[in-house]
Amino acid sequence: MRQLNVVNVPGQHKNAKRYFDPTWVVNLCFVIVMVFSTMLTWREVIVLEGAYGASQRSALANVSNALDMQMQVGIDRLLFFRHTMQAALQTPLDLNILRKRHDEFDSKRALPQWRVGVDNPRTLPVYGVSDYFVNQTDLLNRDNDALHNELTAAIELGYLFRLSSHALLAPRKSWYVSRAGFFISTEAVNNEQDIVPTYYHLLMHPWFSGQQLHENHGRGVRWFTDLAPKSPNGSNVVASVPLDYNGYWFGVVMMSFPVDAITQLLIGTQQGVQERERGEYQLYDTNFKLLTSTLSTSAADRTFNRKERALLEADMARDTIGGMRLGSRYVSWQKLKHFGGVLLRIHTLREGIIGDFGRITIAMFILWLLFMAMLLVAWGVIRRMVKNMYAMQRTLQWQAWYDPLTRLCNRGALFERAKTISKLTRSQKLPFAVIQLDLDHFKNVNDRFGHQAGDLVLSHTAGLISSTIRDQDVAGRVGGEEFCILLPGSTLLQATQIAERIRQRIGSKEMLIHKHTTIRISASFGVCDALEEGNYDFEYLQSVADRRLYRAKNNGRNQVCSSDETPNT
Ligand SMILES: Nc1nc2c(ncn2[C@@H]2O[C@H](COP(=O)(O)OP(=O)(O)OP(=O)(O)O)[C@@H](O)[C@H]2O)c(=O)[nH]1
């Protein structure tokens, strides 16, 4: 027998679970709204974070530029001093007072230490060491033709050293250290015994030795740090520039700036800035050694661990300005143009939270939380409403299609499905059998045992029918105690056998209608098939089956009639 491959008729109870669940749509919609609103909020946070980073870097750039400007003043002054020396070497002053100093130098140059000076408080004395000392190292040389001119140029420079301006970043000390074994210094050497150690000390520092031709090819200003936080003078930053003239390296002009003054300068730039926006500024030298900070050294969150330092140094190797989040801090940094060091700005989470960006972020987060809470509540309510509506719709739909007592199709549903099956079987030229079934003497059941017992018999019979037919067959209650079964794909013979099986099952069962009462009932059947009748019209088929049912009734009930001519089978 060919298998009928369509029984998916609207309203069929067995397929009800395949219905689409609308709560999934509600869930999906809310999840999409949640995801999108979270993504939008997140995007806002990222934009805010970018703006925060930019504001941090811009605050740092302001301070860094102010510091650079002051450093530039120092550099300008240093270059001016060098230029003065070069001018003095080019056109030496031919004054009697200076010529006397040449003679004095010639007379003292062999002494272990000496002092030559103009008796005038507006200039500085020249301190020197012996010819012997100079000859000990290739770094020094006293055999040059311009030696006297260099000496008078140094005395002239002494005048300028004295005229130190009142810049914000005033030098602590200024020196001219000559390779010819002498120096001038804004810090007087009070004891003659200290001249040699002082000169030696100056030579040994990189800010002198680092100005040799092979170390400073560009002959520009170089910056050095002199870290001595425990000394009374504290740490210094030293700028030095070589003095060259006519291709000969004469010596080095140097100035030292106290780190404390830089600290004050940094603190000064914070005046007028709200405390929560200030953050902490740290100045590091070229070797990433901390020089100074605007906060006291005891601040716990000012230091970086090894991993953080490595991250910062890697970032600094790539650019001249940047910023990154390190733990709960935001660290922005900028390399200083002149000094070669780097200025850092550290903004802690606490400062960030009480700042404008922090407050906006918190407000946004609270709004997002509120929105999420409202969304969740709305989700719950709408989901429940949709669920209830859906359940109600399913109930109504079920009630429209099914008989509540027997749970079989009602008359209307059966006719609808019969039409569909009829059309389908006709198009596929398949048999389509119809069984009409009527309980025998059902009135007696009602009369003897009551209407409720009658209902029980009806539902019990429906159960027997449902459990006997196949999945593709459809059973319905078409009258009080009258049933109809559609058997798509079944021939008359097969349908008659099925009807017979149902008849036997109904007749053989003792039905429990009261606690201690069972009854046995019977049913009569009329069967027909569309292929045999040559007509697929359901109403016609039902009328034939009905006619045969009444033949069965007339022939004594409890039997199946499948023909108009032959006696019951
Ligand atoms: N309990 C109950 N009885 C019903 C229901 N619908 C119809 N009936 C009863 O079914 C009985 C049908 O009686 P009849 O049409 O005389 O048929 P019968 O007594 O079965 O006799 P035959 O069909 O000739 O064998 C009537 O008494 C109806 O009241 C129902 O839903 N529940």
The ligand as an ORCA input file, in Angstrom:
! r2SCAN-3c Opt
* xyz 0 1
  N     -24.604     11.076     28.068
  C     -24.768     11.657     26.893
  N     -25.785     11.298     26.132
  C     -25.950     11.873     24.904
  C     -25.052     12.810     24.445
  N     -25.450     13.198     23.207
  C     -26.573     12.490     22.912
  N     -26.880     11.682     23.947
  C     -27.922     10.787     24.066
  O     -27.820      9.702     23.186
  C     -29.069      9.132     22.969
  C     -29.241      8.753     21.581
  O     -30.390      7.943     21.492
  P     -30.951      7.355     20.173
  O     -30.691      8.349     19.085
  O     -32.286      6.996     20.464
  O     -30.128      6.104     19.881
  P     -29.904      4.777     20.688
  O     -30.547      4.829     22.001
  O     -28.383      4.608     20.778
  O     -30.501      3.743     19.799
  P     -29.920      3.209     18.473
  O     -28.989      4.200     17.939
  O     -31.021      3.023     17.623
  O     -29.188      1.941     18.834
  C     -30.081     10.193     23.414
  O     -30.722      9.753     24.601
  C     -29.242     11.388     23.705
  O     -29.763     12.126     24.799
  C     -23.960     13.189     25.269
  O     -23.166     14.007     24.956
  N     -23.878     12.578     26.470
*
